[in-house]
Amino acid sequence: MDQTMKIRTSTILFLTLLLNLSCIETKKESNLVNIETYNWDNLIDSKLTKWDTYLSYQHQLGYNGTVPKDENGNNIEPIGLNNPNYNVFSTVIEGKDTIVRNTGKYYGCLITKNEYKNYHFQLKYKWGDTTWAYRKNLLKDSGILYHSIGPMAVEYWKSWMLSQEFQIMEGHTGDFWSQANSAIDIRAYKPESILDPLAHESQDFIPFSFKSPYRAYCRRSNNFEKPHDEWNTLDLFCFEGKSLHVVNGKVVMILKNSRYIEKDGNEIPLIKGKIQLQSEAAEIFFKDIRIREIDSLTAKQKALF
């Protein structure tokens, strides 16, 4: 082999070695990116030991926001807290997954036993096939109620705590509702005539509550829901009164100044509380419900505010 051939062969071997090392480092980097390092607290077990339940009524068409009455005109008592005679919430095991089935037959909720502040909450959901009574011919409905405080049954449906709502609803997942006397500011287009306010990152923050001229409801910026029989992933980020509603990896609402308004108009920060998962006359399944504490929003998230 002449000298030129030796140099050429050595060069090829050297370049091949560099390429192999580059591939190894790239693979390492890719693996590191995909390794989940978050310290999650998983909130599901087969007996739902980290949750309480509350059930109110099976609301009927024509409900007007008052306590339902029996045929004699007497107020009907709600089913109540942790009533063992009703099986609205149950779990099933499918492979490695513990899945919560919420039949939706009665209005109410699962409620975390613990309160949380400054966190990233995540769950997956998909719809069942059954709707009941009030929602028999309406869109399937549920929701995540966060910063939940105080007594049960204080809002319109006599079923939930004072809270902020991350709506789960066919075609509307990511919407906001004020529950009871809660209030918050959202980047959104202002409502006009019969048009609802619409969240969008390009807009200024406007206030939402039942006393706000901009109403107590805001639509998410876009629909990123998956087909009916597929699992959707929802992420809720809450930090010092700010929150983000994220649907299948897409931010659909930017919210800040979480608070509630007392009867005298005094505004109190609402930045921690329990989490409720609504039962709202529609069958829904949840899995991979988990939460982790955060000490800050990311730089990218902060830029949204």
C-alpha positions as CSV (number, residue, x, y, z in Angstrom):
1,M,0.0,0.0,0.0
2,D,1.5,3.4,-1.0
3,Q,1.7,6.4,1.3
4,T,-1.3,8.1,-0.4
5,M,-3.5,5.1,0.1
6,K,-2.5,4.8,3.8
7,I,-3.4,8.5,4.4
8,R,-6.7,8.1,2.6
9,T,-7.6,4.9,4.6
10,S,-6.6,6.6,7.9
11,T,-8.8,9.6,7.1
12,I,-11.8,7.4,6.3
13,L,-11.3,5.5,9.6
14,F,-11.0,8.8,11.5
15,L,-14.2,10.3,9.9
16,T,-16.1,7.0,10.6
17,L,-15.0,7.1,14.3
18,L,-16.2,10.8,14.6
19,L,-19.5,9.9,13.0
20,N,-20.0,7.0,15.4
21,L,-19.2,9.2,18.4
22,S,-21.5,11.9,17.1
23,C,-24.4,9.3,16.8
24,I,-23.7,8.0,20.3
25,E,-23.8,11.6,21.8
26,T,-26.9,12.4,19.8
27,K,-28.6,9.3,21.1
28,K,-27.5,10.1,24.7
29,E,-28.9,13.6,24.3
30,S,-32.2,12.3,22.9
31,N,-32.5,9.9,25.8
32,L,-31.9,12.6,28.3
33,V,-34.5,14.8,26.7
34,N,-37.1,12.0,27.0
35,I,-36.3,11.0,30.5
36,E,-39.0,12.3,32.8
37,T,-37.3,13.8,35.9
38,Y,-40.4,15.4,37.5
39,N,-41.3,14.3,41.0
40,W,-45.0,13.5,40.4
41,D,-47.5,12.6,43.1
42,N,-49.8,10.1,41.6
43,L,-53.4,10.7,42.7
44,I,-55.1,7.5,41.6
45,D,-55.3,4.1,43.4
46,S,-57.9,1.4,43.2
47,K,-59.8,2.7,46.2
48,L,-59.5,6.5,45.4
49,T,-58.0,7.0,48.9
50,K,-56.8,10.5,48.0
51,W,-60.3,11.7,47.2
52,D,-63.6,12.5,48.8
53,T,-66.9,12.4,46.9
54,Y,-69.8,14.8,46.9
55,L,-73.1,14.3,45.1
56,S,-76.1,16.7,45.0
57,Y,-79.0,15.8,42.6
58,Q,-79.9,14.4,39.3
59,H,-80.9,17.7,37.8
60,Q,-83.8,17.7,35.3
61,L,-84.6,19.9,32.4
62,G,-86.1,23.2,33.7
63,Y,-83.7,23.5,36.6
64,N,-83.5,27.2,37.6
65,G,-80.6,27.4,40.1
66,T,-82.7,26.7,43.2
67,V,-82.8,23.7,45.5
68,P,-85.0,21.0,43.8
69,K,-88.3,20.2,45.5
70,D,-90.3,17.0,45.8
71,E,-93.9,16.5,44.7
72,N,-95.1,18.1,47.9
73,G,-93.0,21.2,47.4
74,N,-90.4,20.3,50.1
75,N,-86.7,20.9,49.5
76,I,-84.9,17.7,48.5
77,E,-81.8,17.0,50.5
78,P,-78.5,16.5,48.5
79,I,-77.0,13.0,48.5
80,G,-74.0,14.5,50.4
81,L,-70.4,13.8,51.2
82,N,-69.0,10.3,50.8
83,N,-72.4,8.6,50.7
84,P,-71.6,4.8,50.3
85,N,-75.0,4.0,48.7
86,Y,-74.0,5.6,45.3
87,N,-71.4,4.3,42.9
88,V,-70.9,7.3,40.6
89,F,-67.1,7.0,40.9
90,S,-65.3,3.7,40.6
91,T,-62.0,2.3,39.2
92,V,-61.1,-0.4,36.8
93,I,-57.7,-1.9,35.9
94,E,-56.7,-2.1,32.3
95,G,-53.2,-3.4,31.9
96,K,-51.0,-1.1,33.9
97,D,-53.6,1.7,34.0
98,T,-56.0,2.4,36.9
99,I,-58.9,4.2,35.3
100,V,-61.6,6.2,37.1
101,R,-65.1,5.8,35.7
102,N,-67.4,8.7,36.4
103,T,-70.9,7.6,35.3
104,G,-72.2,11.2,35.6
105,K,-75.6,10.0,36.8
106,Y,-75.7,12.6,39.6
107,Y,-74.2,16.1,39.7
108,G,-71.2,16.3,42.1
109,C,-67.5,15.7,42.1
110,L,-64.4,13.9,43.3
111,I,-62.5,16.2,45.7
112,T,-58.8,15.9,46.6
113,K,-58.3,15.5,50.4
114,N,-55.3,17.8,50.2
115,E,-55.0,21.4,49.2
116,Y,-52.4,22.5,46.6
117,K,-50.6,25.7,45.8
118,N,-48.1,26.4,42.9
119,Y,-48.4,23.2,40.9
120,H,-48.6,21.4,37.6
121,F,-51.7,19.2,37.5
122,Q,-52.2,16.6,34.7
123,L,-54.8,14.1,33.7
124,K,-56.0,12.2,30.7
125,Y,-59.7,11.8,29.8
126,K,-62.0,10.3,27.2
127,W,-65.8,10.3,27.0
128,G,-68.1,7.4,27.7
129,D,-71.4,6.9,25.8
130,T,-74.0,7.8,28.4
131,T,-75.7,11.1,29.3
132,W,-78.4,11.7,31.9
133,A,-81.5,13.8,32.5
134,Y,-80.5,17.4,32.1
135,R,-77.8,16.7,29.5
136,K,-79.6,13.8,27.7
137,N,-79.5,15.7,24.4
138,L,-76.7,18.2,25.1
139,L,-72.9,18.1,24.8
140,K,-71.0,15.9,27.2
141,D,-69.7,18.0,30.1
142,S,-67.3,17.8,33.0
143,G,-64.4,19.9,34.4
144,I,-61.4,20.5,36.6
145,L,-62.3,23.0,39.4
146,Y,-59.1,24.4,40.9
147,H,-58.3,26.6,44.0
148,S,-61.5,25.1,45.5
149,I,-62.3,26.4,49.0
150,G,-65.1,26.7,51.5
151,P,-68.4,24.7,51.7
152,M,-69.9,22.5,49.0
153,A,-72.9,23.5,46.9
154,V,-72.4,27.2,46.8
155,E,-72.8,27.8,43.1
156,Y,-75.7,27.6,40.6
157,W,-75.9,23.8,40.4
158,K,-75.7,23.4,44.2
159,S,-72.9,20.8,43.6
160,W,-69.4,22.4,43.9
161,M,-67.2,24.6,45.9
162,L,-66.1,28.2,45.2
163,S,-63.4,27.7,42.5
164,Q,-62.0,28.4,39.1
165,E,-63.0,26.0,36.3
166,F,-61.0,24.5,33.5
167,Q,-63.9,23.2,31.4
168,I,-64.0,19.7,29.9
169,M,-66.7,19.7,27.4
170,E,-67.2,18.4,23.8
171,G,-65.9,21.2,21.6
172,H,-65.1,23.4,24.5
173,T,-62.3,21.8,26.5
174,G,-60.2,24.6,28.0
175,D,-63.0,27.1,28.5
176,F,-63.2,29.0,31.7
177,W,-66.2,29.3,34.1
178,S,-66.3,31.3,37.3
179,Q,-67.8,29.2,40.1
180,A,-69.8,31.1,42.8
181,N,-68.0,34.4,43.5
182,S,-64.6,33.6,42.0
183,A,-63.0,36.1,39.6
184,I,-59.9,36.1,37.3
185,D,-58.4,38.0,34.4
186,I,-57.9,36.4,31.0
187,R,-56.2,37.4,27.8
188,A,-59.3,37.5,25.6
189,Y,-61.4,39.3,22.9
190,K,-64.2,41.3,24.5
191,P,-67.7,39.9,24.0
192,E,-70.1,41.7,21.7
193,S,-73.9,41.3,21.5
194,I,-74.6,37.5,21.8
195,L,-70.9,36.6,21.0
196,D,-68.9,35.1,23.9
197,P,-65.5,36.4,24.8
198,L,-62.7,34.4,23.2
199,A,-59.3,33.7,24.7
200,H,-56.3,34.7,22.7
201,E,-52.7,35.4,23.6
202,S,-52.6,38.6,21.5
203,Q,-55.3,40.3,23.6
204,D,-55.1,42.3,26.9
205,F,-56.3,40.8,30.1
206,I,-60.0,41.5,31.0
207,P,-61.8,40.5,34.2
208,F,-64.3,37.6,34.4
209,S,-66.8,37.0,37.2
210,F,-70.5,37.1,37.7
211,K,-70.3,40.8,38.4
212,S,-68.0,41.6,35.4
213,P,-69.3,43.4,32.3
214,Y,-67.3,40.8,30.3
215,R,-69.3,37.9,32.0
216,A,-68.3,34.8,33.9
217,Y,-67.5,32.6,31.0
218,C,-64.7,32.6,28.4
219,R,-64.1,30.3,25.4
220,R,-60.8,28.7,24.8
221,S,-58.7,30.0,21.9
222,N,-59.0,26.9,19.7
223,N,-60.2,23.3,19.7
224,F,-57.4,20.8,20.1
225,E,-59.5,17.8,21.3
226,K,-59.0,14.3,20.0
227,P,-61.8,12.1,18.5
228,H,-64.4,10.7,21.0
229,D,-62.7,7.4,21.7
230,E,-59.1,8.7,22.2
231,W,-57.4,9.9,25.4
232,N,-56.8,13.6,25.7
233,T,-54.1,15.0,28.0
234,L,-54.8,18.2,30.0
235,D,-52.2,20.2,31.9
236,L,-53.1,22.9,34.4
237,F,-50.2,25.2,35.6
238,C,-50.9,27.3,38.6
239,F,-48.4,29.7,40.2
240,E,-49.1,32.6,42.5
241,G,-52.5,33.5,41.0
242,K,-51.5,32.8,37.4
243,S,-52.7,29.8,35.5
244,L,-52.5,28.2,32.1
245,H,-55.1,25.8,30.5
246,V,-53.3,23.4,28.2
247,V,-55.1,20.9,25.9
248,N,-53.0,18.1,24.3
249,G,-49.9,20.3,24.6
250,K,-51.5,23.5,23.3
251,V,-52.0,26.6,25.5
252,V,-55.6,27.6,25.1
253,M,-56.0,30.1,27.8
254,I,-53.8,32.5,29.9
255,L,-55.2,33.6,33.2
256,K,-54.0,35.8,36.1
257,N,-55.1,37.5,39.3
258,S,-57.1,34.6,40.6
259,R,-59.4,35.9,43.4
260,Y,-62.9,35.9,44.9
261,I,-65.2,38.8,45.6
262,E,-66.9,39.2,48.9
263,K,-70.4,40.7,49.2
264,D,-69.0,44.1,50.1
265,G,-66.9,44.0,46.9
266,N,-63.6,43.3,48.7
267,E,-61.3,41.1,46.5
268,I,-59.4,38.2,48.2
269,P,-56.6,36.3,46.4
270,L,-57.5,32.8,45.5
271,I,-54.2,31.0,44.9
272,K,-54.6,27.6,46.6
273,G,-57.2,25.0,47.4
274,K,-58.5,21.5,46.6
275,I,-59.1,20.2,43.1
276,Q,-62.6,18.9,42.1
277,L,-63.4,16.7,39.1
278,Q,-66.9,17.3,38.1
279,S,-69.7,14.8,37.6
280,E,-72.1,16.6,35.3
281,A,-74.7,14.2,33.7
282,A,-72.2,12.7,31.3
283,E,-70.1,9.5,31.5
284,I,-66.3,10.2,31.4
285,F,-63.1,8.3,32.1
286,F,-59.9,9.7,33.8
287,K,-56.5,8.2,34.1
288,D,-52.9,9.2,34.9
289,I,-54.1,11.9,37.4
290,R,-51.0,13.4,39.0
291,I,-49.6,16.6,40.4
292,R,-46.2,18.1,41.1
293,E,-45.1,21.2,43.0
294,I,-43.4,24.0,41.0
295,D,-41.3,26.9,42.3
296,S,-41.7,28.9,39.1
297,L,-43.2,29.0,35.7
298,T,-40.8,28.4,32.8
299,A,-39.3,31.4,30.9
300,K,-41.6,30.5,27.9
301,Q,-44.6,30.4,30.2
302,K,-43.7,33.7,31.9
303,A,-43.5,35.4,28.5
304,L,-47.2,34.6,27.9
305,F,-48.1,37.0,30.8
